Amino acid sequence: MWNYLMVAIGGALGACSRYAVYNAAAISGWSSHLATLVINVAGATAIGVLYVVISEKGGLQPFGQQLLTVGFLGAFTTYSTYSLDALRLLERGEVVTAALYLAGTMLACLLATWLGLGLTRMLFAHY
């Protein structure tokens, strides 16, 4: 039961954080797909860090793992919005922008996960 509570709390915090980023992006004049890209890259970096902390260093108890990975990052990052943003770009005939957005997000998130994982491993190598 506690795992579900941790996922729910993390999910609420992740969803509110994503909403805050979208509001900040709108105020700053960013497009919605740029905000989604930033969110997904930040989440990819965080999952790389958490992977090392959880899997390799045993640094989080199961409740913390559920709160941060399934709950927070599950609600903060957004593949469905990524897909909708790309489809809307395609529907407007912005094929090149859509292709760059799709490929760029995928590559940026992969790179961000790798960086988060690698940097965290380097940090913990001394401990």
DSSP file (Angstrom, degrees, kcal/mol; ACC not computed):
  #  RESIDUE AA STRUCTURE BP1 BP2  ACC     N-H-->O    O-->H-N    N-H-->O    O-->H-N    TCO  KAPPA ALPHA  PHI   PSI    X-CA   Y-CA   Z-CA
    1    1 A M     >        0   0    0      0, 0.0     4,-1.8     0, 0.0     3,-0.1   0.000 360.0 360.0 360.0 -37.5    0.0    0.0    0.0
    2    2 A W  H  >  +     0   0    0      1,-0.2     4,-2.6     2,-0.2     5,-0.2   0.869 360.0  58.0 -63.4 -36.5    2.9    2.4    0.8
    3    3 A N  H  > S+     0   0    0      1,-0.2     4,-2.4     2,-0.2    -1,-0.2   0.911 105.9  49.3 -59.7 -41.3    4.3    2.0   -2.7
    4    4 A Y  H  > S+     0   0    0      1,-0.2     4,-2.5     2,-0.2    -1,-0.2   0.891 110.2  50.9 -64.5 -39.3    1.0    3.2   -4.2
    5    5 A L  H  X S+     0   0    0     -4,-1.8     4,-2.6     2,-0.2    -2,-0.2   0.913 110.4  49.1 -63.9 -42.1    1.0    6.2   -1.9
    6    6 A M  H  X S+     0   0    0     -4,-2.6     4,-2.8     2,-0.2     5,-0.2   0.904 111.6  49.0 -65.1 -41.0    4.5    7.1   -2.9
    7    7 A V  H  X S+     0   0    0     -4,-2.4     4,-2.8     2,-0.2    -2,-0.2   0.912 112.2  49.4 -63.3 -42.0    3.6    6.8   -6.6
    8    8 A A  H  X S+     0   0    0     -4,-2.5     4,-2.3     2,-0.2    -2,-0.2   0.923 113.6  44.8 -64.5 -44.8    0.6    9.0   -6.0
    9    9 A I  H  X S+     0   0    0     -4,-2.6     4,-2.3     2,-0.2    -2,-0.2   0.942 116.5  46.1 -65.1 -47.1    2.5   11.7   -4.2
   10   10 A G  H  X S+     0   0    0     -4,-2.8     4,-2.8     1,-0.2    -2,-0.2   0.898 112.1  52.0 -61.6 -40.6    5.4   11.6   -6.7
   11   11 A G  H  X S+     0   0    0     -4,-2.8     4,-2.7    -5,-0.2     5,-0.2   0.903 109.2  49.0 -63.4 -41.7    2.9   11.7   -9.6
   12   12 A A  H  X S+     0   0    0     -4,-2.3     4,-2.3     2,-0.2    -1,-0.2   0.925 114.1  45.9 -63.7 -43.8    1.1   14.7   -8.1
   13   13 A L  H  X S+     0   0    0     -4,-2.3     4,-2.1     2,-0.2    -2,-0.2   0.896 114.1  48.8 -65.9 -40.0    4.4   16.5   -7.7
   14   14 A G  H  X S+     0   0    0     -4,-2.8     4,-2.5     2,-0.2    -2,-0.2   0.914 112.0  47.8 -65.8 -43.6    5.6   15.5  -11.2
   15   15 A A  H  X S+     0   0    0     -4,-2.7     4,-2.3     2,-0.2    -2,-0.2   0.913 113.2  47.9 -65.1 -42.3    2.4   16.6  -12.8
   16   16 A C  H  X S+     0   0    0     -4,-2.3     4,-2.2    -5,-0.2    -1,-0.2   0.882 111.4  51.5 -65.3 -37.4    2.4   20.0  -11.0
   17   17 A S  H  X S+     0   0    0     -4,-2.1     4,-2.2     2,-0.2    -2,-0.2   0.918 109.8  48.8 -65.4 -42.9    6.1   20.5  -11.9
   18   18 A R  H  X S+     0   0    0     -4,-2.5     4,-2.4     1,-0.2    -2,-0.2   0.920 110.8  50.7 -61.9 -42.7    5.3   19.8  -15.6
   19   19 A Y  H  X S+     0   0    0     -4,-2.3     4,-2.3     1,-0.2    -1,-0.2   0.890 108.8  52.1 -61.0 -40.3    2.4   22.3  -15.4
   20   20 A A  H  X S+     0   0    0     -4,-2.2     4,-2.6     2,-0.2    -1,-0.2   0.891 108.7  50.2 -64.3 -40.0    4.7   24.9  -13.8
   21   21 A V  H  X S+     0   0    0     -4,-2.2     4,-2.6     2,-0.2    -2,-0.2   0.920 110.2  50.0 -64.9 -42.9    7.2   24.4  -16.6
   22   22 A Y  H  X S+     0   0    0     -4,-2.4     4,-2.4     2,-0.2    -2,-0.2   0.904 111.9  48.2 -62.3 -40.4    4.5   24.9  -19.3
   23   23 A N  H  X S+     0   0    0     -4,-2.3     4,-2.3     2,-0.2    -2,-0.2   0.924 112.6  47.9 -65.7 -43.3    3.3   28.0  -17.6
   24   24 A A  H  X S+     0   0    0     -4,-2.6     4,-2.0     1,-0.2    -2,-0.2   0.896 111.8  51.1 -63.2 -39.3    6.8   29.4  -17.3
   25   25 A A  H  X>S+     0   0    0     -4,-2.6     5,-2.7     2,-0.2     4,-0.7   0.912 109.3  49.9 -64.0 -42.8    7.4   28.5  -21.0
   26   26 A A  H ><5S+     0   0    0     -4,-2.4     3,-0.8     1,-0.2    -2,-0.2   0.908 111.1  48.8 -63.1 -41.7    4.2   30.3  -22.0
   27   27 A I  H 3<5S+     0   0    0     -4,-2.3    -1,-0.2     1,-0.2    -2,-0.2   0.873 112.0  49.8 -64.2 -36.5    5.2   33.4  -20.1
   28   28 A S  H 3<5S-     0   0    0     -4,-2.0    -1,-0.2    -5,-0.2    -2,-0.2   0.541 117.5-113.4 -80.5  -7.1    8.6   33.3  -21.7
   29   29 A G  T <<5 +     0   0    0     -3,-0.8    -3,-0.2    -4,-0.7    -2,-0.1   0.626  64.2 150.0  84.6  13.5    7.1   33.0  -25.2
   30   30 A W      < -     0   0    0     -5,-2.7    -1,-0.2    -6,-0.2     2,-0.1  -0.420  49.6-110.3 -73.8 154.4    8.4   29.4  -25.8
   31   31 A S     >  -     0   0    0      1,-0.1     4,-1.8    -2,-0.1     3,-0.3  -0.456  26.6-114.1 -76.9 159.3    6.5   27.1  -28.0
   32   32 A S  H  > S+     0   0    0      1,-0.2     4,-2.2     2,-0.2     5,-0.1   0.861 116.4  54.7 -64.2 -34.4    4.7   24.1  -26.3
   33   33 A H  H  > S+     0   0    0      2,-0.2     4,-1.9     1,-0.2    -1,-0.2   0.812 105.3  52.8 -73.1 -25.9    7.0   21.7  -28.1
   34   34 A L  H  > S+     0   0    0     -3,-0.3     4,-2.5     2,-0.2    -1,-0.2   0.902 109.2  49.7 -69.9 -40.8   10.1   23.4  -26.8
   35   35 A A  H  X S+     0   0    0     -4,-1.8     4,-2.5     2,-0.2    -2,-0.2   0.914 110.8  49.9 -61.7 -42.6    8.7   23.1  -23.3
   36   36 A T  H  X S+     0   0    0     -4,-2.2     4,-2.7     2,-0.2    42,-0.2   0.902 109.7  51.5 -63.3 -40.8    8.0   19.4  -23.8
   37   37 A L  H  X S+     0   0    0     -4,-1.9     4,-2.6     2,-0.2     5,-0.2   0.938 110.6  47.8 -60.4 -47.4   11.6   18.9  -25.1
   38   38 A V  H  X S+     0   0    0     -4,-2.5     4,-2.5     1,-0.2     5,-0.2   0.923 113.0  49.0 -60.5 -45.1   13.0   20.6  -22.0
   39   39 A I  H  X S+     0   0    0     -4,-2.5     4,-2.6     1,-0.2    -2,-0.2   0.935 113.1  46.2 -60.1 -48.1   10.8   18.5  -19.7
   40   40 A N  H  X S+     0   0    0     -4,-2.7     4,-2.2     2,-0.2    -1,-0.2   0.875 113.3  48.4 -67.9 -36.9   11.8   15.3  -21.4
   41   41 A V  H  X S+     0   0    0     -4,-2.6     4,-2.4     2,-0.2    -1,-0.2   0.915 112.5  49.1 -67.9 -42.2   15.5   16.0  -21.5
   42   42 A A  H  X S+     0   0    0     -4,-2.5     4,-2.4    -5,-0.2    -2,-0.2   0.920 113.1  47.6 -61.7 -42.9   15.4   17.0  -17.8
   43   43 A G  H  X S+     0   0    0     -4,-2.6     4,-2.3    -5,-0.2    -1,-0.2   0.880 110.3  51.9 -65.5 -38.0   13.5   13.8  -17.0
   44   44 A A  H  X S+     0   0    0     -4,-2.2     4,-1.6     2,-0.2    -2,-0.2   0.897 110.4  48.5 -66.0 -40.1   16.0   11.7  -19.0
   45   45 A T  H  X S+     0   0    0     -4,-2.4     4,-2.1     1,-0.2    -2,-0.2   0.938 111.6  50.2 -62.5 -46.0   18.9   13.3  -17.2
   46   46 A A  H  X S+     0   0    0     -4,-2.4     4,-3.0     1,-0.2    -2,-0.2   0.877 107.5  52.4 -62.0 -39.2   17.2   12.6  -13.8
   47   47 A I  H  X S+     0   0    0     -4,-2.3     4,-2.1     2,-0.2    -1,-0.2   0.851 107.9  52.9 -69.2 -31.3   16.5    8.9  -14.7
   48   48 A G  H  X S+     0   0    0     -4,-1.6     4,-1.5     2,-0.2    -2,-0.2   0.926 112.3  44.6 -64.6 -44.4   20.2    8.5  -15.5
   49   49 A V  H  X S+     0   0    0     -4,-2.1     4,-2.3     1,-0.2    -2,-0.2   0.945 114.5  48.5 -62.6 -49.4   21.2    9.9  -12.2
   50   50 A L  H  X S+     0   0    0     -4,-3.0     4,-3.1     1,-0.2     5,-0.4   0.841 104.0  60.7 -63.9 -33.6   18.6    7.9  -10.3
   51   51 A Y  H  X>S+     0   0    0     -4,-2.1     4,-2.5     2,-0.2     5,-0.8   0.935 109.7  41.9 -58.3 -45.9   19.6    4.7  -12.1
   52   52 A V  I  X>S+     0   0    0     -4,-1.5     5,-1.6    -3,-0.2     4,-1.1   0.942 116.2  48.3 -66.5 -46.6   23.1    4.9  -10.6
   53   53 A V  I  <5S+     0   0    0     -4,-2.3     6,-3.7     3,-0.2     7,-0.3   0.907 124.1  31.1 -60.8 -42.7   21.9    6.0   -7.2
   54   54 A I  I  X5S+     0   0    0     -4,-3.1     4,-0.7     4,-0.2    -2,-0.2   0.960 129.1  30.9 -81.8 -55.7   19.3    3.2   -7.0
   55   55 A S  I  <5S+     0   0    0     -4,-2.5    -3,-0.2    -5,-0.4    -2,-0.1   0.848 131.0  27.6 -79.8 -35.7   20.7    0.3   -9.0
   56   56 A E  I  <<S+     0   0    0     -4,-1.1    -3,-0.2    -5,-0.8    -1,-0.2   0.738 132.6  28.1-102.0 -24.2   24.4    0.7   -8.5
   57   57 A K  T  4<S-     0   0    0     -5,-1.6    -3,-0.2    -6,-0.2    -4,-0.2   0.518  86.8-134.5-115.3  -9.0   24.7    2.5   -5.1
   58   58 A G     <  +     0   0    0     -4,-0.7    -4,-0.2    -6,-0.3    -3,-0.1   0.857  52.7 149.4  58.3  35.2   21.6    1.3   -3.3
   59   59 A G        +     0   0    0     -6,-3.7     2,-0.4    -7,-0.2    -5,-0.2   0.471  48.7  55.4 -85.3  -2.5   21.1    4.9   -2.3
   60   60 A L  S    S-     0   0    0     -7,-0.3    -1,-0.0    -6,-0.2    -2,-0.0  -0.991  75.9-126.9-133.4 139.4   17.3    5.0   -2.1
   61   61 A Q    >>  -     0   0    0     -2,-0.4     4,-2.2     1,-0.1     3,-0.5  -0.383  41.0 -99.9 -71.4 159.2   14.8    2.9   -0.2
   62   62 A P  H 3> S+     0   0    0      0, 0.0     4,-2.4     0, 0.0     5,-0.2   0.846 123.7  55.2 -52.7 -36.8   12.0    1.3   -2.3
   63   63 A F  H 3> S+     0   0    0      1,-0.2     4,-2.3     2,-0.2     5,-0.1   0.915 109.3  46.7 -64.8 -40.2    9.5    4.0   -1.2
   64   64 A G  H <> S+     0   0    0     -3,-0.5     4,-2.4     2,-0.2     5,-0.3   0.871 110.3  53.9 -66.5 -37.2   11.9    6.7   -2.5
   65   65 A Q  H  X>S+     0   0    0     -4,-2.2     4,-2.7     2,-0.2     5,-0.6   0.934 111.4  44.4 -61.2 -47.1   12.4    4.8   -5.7
   66   66 A Q  I  <>S+     0   0    0     -4,-2.4     5,-2.6     1,-0.2    -2,-0.2   0.898 112.8  52.2 -66.0 -41.1    8.7    4.6   -6.4
   67   67 A L  I  <>S+     0   0    0     -4,-2.3     5,-2.9    -5,-0.2    -1,-0.2   0.927 120.2  32.0 -59.8 -46.8    8.2    8.3   -5.4
   68   68 A L  I  <>S+     0   0    0     -4,-2.4     5,-2.5     3,-0.2    -2,-0.2   0.901 127.2  31.2 -84.6 -42.9   10.9    9.5   -7.8
   69   69 A T  I  <>S+     0   0    0     -4,-2.7     5,-1.1    -5,-0.3    -3,-0.2   0.983 130.7  23.4 -84.2 -66.5   10.9    7.2  -10.8
   70   70 A V  I   <S+     0   0    0     -5,-0.6    -3,-0.2     3,-0.2    -4,-0.1   0.927 134.5  34.9 -67.3 -44.3    7.4    5.8  -11.3
   71   71 A G  I  ><S+     0   0    0     -5,-2.6     4,-1.7    -6,-0.2     5,-0.2   0.995 127.2  25.1 -75.3 -72.7    5.6    8.7   -9.6
   72   72 A F  I  ><S+     0   0    0     -5,-2.9     4,-2.7     1,-0.2     3,-0.3   0.965 130.6  36.7 -63.1 -57.4    7.5   12.0  -10.2
   73   73 A L  I  ><S+     0   0    0     -5,-2.5     4,-2.2     1,-0.2    -1,-0.2   0.846 113.8  58.4 -68.4 -31.8    9.3   11.2  -13.5
   74   74 A G  H  4<S+     0   0    0     -5,-1.1    -1,-0.2     1,-0.2    -2,-0.2   0.868 117.1  33.5 -62.3 -35.9    6.4    9.2  -14.8
   75   75 A A  H  < S+     0   0    0     -4,-1.7    -2,-0.2    -3,-0.3    -1,-0.2   0.771 117.8  53.9 -89.4 -28.7    4.1   12.2  -14.4
   76   76 A F  H  < S+     0   0    0     -4,-2.7    -3,-0.2    -5,-0.2    -2,-0.2   0.947 101.9  59.5 -74.1 -49.0    6.7   14.9  -15.2
   77   77 A T  S  < S-     0   0    0     -4,-2.2     2,-0.3    -5,-0.2   -37,-0.1  -0.414  72.6-158.6 -79.2 160.6    7.9   13.5  -18.6
   78   78 A T     >  +     0   0    0    -42,-0.2     4,-1.8     1,-0.1     5,-0.1  -0.704  27.9 168.5-152.2  90.8    5.4   13.2  -21.3
   79   79 A Y  H  > S+     0   0    0     -2,-0.3     4,-2.5     1,-0.2     5,-0.2   0.859  86.5  57.9 -68.6 -34.8    5.6   11.0  -24.3
   80   80 A S  H  > S+     0   0    0      2,-0.2     4,-2.3     1,-0.2    -1,-0.2   0.908 108.2  45.1 -65.3 -40.3    2.0   11.5  -25.2
   81   81 A T  H  > S+     0   0    0      2,-0.2     4,-3.2     1,-0.2     5,-0.2   0.898 110.5  55.2 -68.4 -39.4    2.5   15.3  -25.4
   82   82 A Y  H  X S+     0   0    0     -4,-1.8     4,-2.1     1,-0.2    -2,-0.2   0.924 110.5  46.0 -55.0 -46.9    5.6   14.8  -27.4
   83   83 A S  H  X S+     0   0    0     -4,-2.5     4,-2.4     2,-0.2    -2,-0.2   0.913 113.5  47.9 -65.2 -44.1    3.6   12.7  -29.9
   84   84 A L  H  X S+     0   0    0     -4,-2.3     4,-2.7     2,-0.2     5,-0.2   0.912 110.1  52.2 -64.9 -43.1    0.8   15.2  -30.0
   85   85 A D  H  X S+     0   0    0     -4,-3.2     4,-2.1     1,-0.2    -1,-0.2   0.928 111.5  47.2 -58.1 -44.8    3.2   18.1  -30.6
   86   86 A A  H  X S+     0   0    0     -4,-2.1     4,-2.3    -5,-0.2    -2,-0.2   0.918 111.9  49.9 -63.6 -43.6    4.8   16.3  -33.4
   87   87 A L  H  X S+     0   0    0     -4,-2.4     4,-2.7     1,-0.2    -1,-0.2   0.901 109.4  51.4 -62.9 -40.8    1.5   15.4  -35.0
   88   88 A R  H  X S+     0   0    0     -4,-2.7     4,-1.5     2,-0.2    -1,-0.2   0.893 109.0  51.0 -64.1 -39.3    0.3   19.0  -34.8
   89   89 A L  H  <>S+     0   0    0     -4,-2.1     5,-2.5    -5,-0.2    -2,-0.2   0.924 111.6  47.9 -61.8 -43.6    3.5   20.2  -36.5
   90   90 A L  H ><5S+     0   0    0     -4,-2.3     3,-1.7     1,-0.2    -2,-0.2   0.906 108.4  53.9 -63.6 -41.8    2.9   17.7  -39.3
   91   91 A E  H 3<5S+     0   0    0     -4,-2.7    -1,-0.2     1,-0.3    -2,-0.2   0.815 106.6  52.5 -63.4 -29.9   -0.7   18.7  -39.6
   92   92 A R  T 3<5S-     0   0    0     -4,-1.5    -1,-0.3    -5,-0.2    -2,-0.2   0.425 121.5-110.3 -84.0   1.5    0.4   22.3  -40.1
   93   93 A G  T < 5S+     0   0    0     -3,-1.7     2,-1.6    -4,-0.1     3,-0.3   0.602  76.7 136.0  81.6  11.0    2.8   21.2  -42.8
   94   94 A E     >< +     0   0    0     -5,-2.5     4,-2.6     1,-0.2     5,-0.2  -0.482  18.0 155.0 -90.1  65.6    5.9   21.8  -40.8
   95   95 A V  H  >  +     0   0    0     -2,-1.6     4,-2.7     1,-0.2    -1,-0.2   0.897  68.4  47.7 -64.4 -44.7    7.5   18.5  -41.8
   96   96 A V  H  > S+     0   0    0     -3,-0.3     4,-2.7     2,-0.2     5,-0.2   0.930 113.6  47.9 -64.8 -44.7   11.1   19.5  -41.3
   97   97 A T  H  > S+     0   0    0      2,-0.2     4,-2.6     1,-0.2    -2,-0.2   0.913 112.8  49.5 -61.8 -42.3   10.4   21.0  -37.8
   98   98 A A  H  X S+     0   0    0     -4,-2.6     4,-2.9     2,-0.2     5,-0.2   0.922 111.8  47.7 -62.5 -44.6    8.4   17.9  -36.9
   99   99 A A  H  X S+     0   0    0     -4,-2.7     4,-2.6     2,-0.2     5,-0.4   0.919 113.7  47.2 -63.6 -43.4   11.3   15.6  -38.0
  100  100 A L  H  X S+     0   0    0     -4,-2.7     4,-2.7    -5,-0.2     5,-0.3   0.901 113.6  49.2 -63.9 -40.2   13.9   17.7  -36.2
  101  101 A Y  H  X S+     0   0    0     -4,-2.6     4,-2.3    -5,-0.2     5,-0.3   0.932 113.9  44.9 -64.4 -47.0   11.7   17.7  -33.1
  102  102 A L  H  X S+     0   0    0     -4,-2.9     4,-1.9     2,-0.2    -2,-0.2   0.960 122.1  35.9 -63.1 -52.3   11.1   14.0  -33.1
  103  103 A A  H  X S+     0   0    0     -4,-2.6     4,-2.7    -5,-0.2     5,-0.3   0.900 117.7  52.6 -70.0 -40.3   14.7   13.0  -33.8
  104  104 A G  H  X S+     0   0    0     -4,-2.7     4,-3.0    -5,-0.4     5,-0.2   0.909 110.0  47.5 -63.6 -43.1   16.1   15.8  -31.7
  105  105 A T  H  X S+     0   0    0     -4,-2.3     4,-2.7    -5,-0.3     5,-0.3   0.938 113.1  48.6 -63.1 -46.2   14.1   14.9  -28.6
  106  106 A M  H  X S+     0   0    0     -4,-1.9     4,-2.1    -5,-0.3    -2,-0.2   0.940 117.3  40.9 -60.1 -47.9   15.0   11.2  -29.0
  107  107 A L  H  X S+     0   0    0     -4,-2.7     4,-2.7     2,-0.2     5,-0.2   0.907 115.0  50.8 -69.0 -41.5   18.7   11.9  -29.3
  108  108 A A  H  X S+     0   0    0     -4,-3.0     4,-2.7    -5,-0.3    -2,-0.2   0.903 112.3  47.4 -63.5 -40.5   18.7   14.7  -26.7
  109  109 A C  H  X S+     0   0    0     -4,-2.7     4,-2.4    -5,-0.2    -1,-0.2   0.895 112.2  49.4 -68.8 -39.1   17.0   12.4  -24.2
  110  110 A L  H  X S+     0   0    0     -4,-2.1     4,-2.2    -5,-0.3    -2,-0.2   0.936 114.5  45.2 -63.5 -45.2   19.3    9.5  -24.9
  111  111 A L  H  X S+     0   0    0     -4,-2.7     4,-2.8     2,-0.2    -2,-0.2   0.903 112.2  51.8 -63.6 -42.2   22.3   11.8  -24.5
  112  112 A A  H  X S+     0   0    0     -4,-2.7     4,-2.8     2,-0.2     5,-0.2   0.897 110.1  48.5 -63.6 -40.8   20.9   13.3  -21.3
  113  113 A T  H  X S+     0   0    0     -4,-2.4     4,-2.5     2,-0.2     5,-0.2   0.932 112.7  48.4 -63.3 -45.2   20.3    9.8  -19.8
  114  114 A W  H  X S+     0   0    0     -4,-2.2     4,-2.9     2,-0.2    -2,-0.2   0.912 113.8  46.9 -61.1 -44.0   23.9    8.8  -20.7
  115  115 A L  H  X S+     0   0    0     -4,-2.8     4,-3.1     2,-0.2     5,-0.3   0.927 112.5  48.8 -65.1 -45.8   25.3   12.0  -19.2
  116  116 A G  H  X S+     0   0    0     -4,-2.8     4,-1.8     1,-0.2    -2,-0.2   0.918 115.6  44.6 -59.6 -43.7   23.2   11.7  -16.0
  117  117 A L  H  X S+     0   0    0     -4,-2.5     4,-2.2    -5,-0.2    -2,-0.2   0.943 116.9  44.8 -64.8 -49.6   24.3    8.1  -15.6
  118  118 A G  H  X S+     0   0    0     -4,-2.9     4,-2.2    -5,-0.2    -2,-0.2   0.910 113.8  48.1 -65.1 -44.7   28.0    8.8  -16.4
  119  119 A L  H  X S+     0   0    0     -4,-3.1     4,-2.4     1,-0.2    -1,-0.2   0.887 112.4  49.4 -65.1 -38.4   28.3   11.9  -14.3
  120  120 A T  H  X S+     0   0    0     -4,-1.8     4,-2.5    -5,-0.3    -1,-0.2   0.896 109.5  51.6 -68.7 -39.0   26.7   10.2  -11.3
  121  121 A R  H  X S+     0   0    0     -4,-2.2     4,-1.0     2,-0.2    -2,-0.2   0.911 111.0  48.7 -61.4 -41.2   29.0    7.2  -11.7
  122  122 A M  H  < S+     0   0    0     -4,-2.2     4,-0.5     2,-0.2     3,-0.4   0.918 111.2  50.0 -64.4 -42.4   32.0    9.6  -11.7
  123  123 A L  H >< S+     0   0    0     -4,-2.4     3,-0.8     1,-0.2    -2,-0.2   0.919 114.9  42.8 -61.0 -44.9   30.7   11.4   -8.7
  124  124 A F  H >< S+     0   0    0     -4,-2.5     3,-1.5     1,-0.2    -1,-0.2   0.576  92.7  83.1 -81.0  -9.0   30.2    8.1   -6.7
  125  125 A A  T 3< S+     0   0    0     -4,-1.0    -1,-0.2    -3,-0.4    -2,-0.2   0.781  91.6  51.5 -64.6 -24.5   33.5    6.6   -7.9
  126  126 A H  T <         0   0    0     -3,-0.8    -1,-0.3    -4,-0.5    -2,-0.2   0.475 360.0 360.0 -90.1  -2.5   35.2    8.5   -5.1
  127  127 A Y    <         0   0    0     -3,-1.5    -2,-0.2    -4,-0.1    -1,-0.2   0.388 360.0 360.0-115.9 360.0   32.8    7.3   -2.4
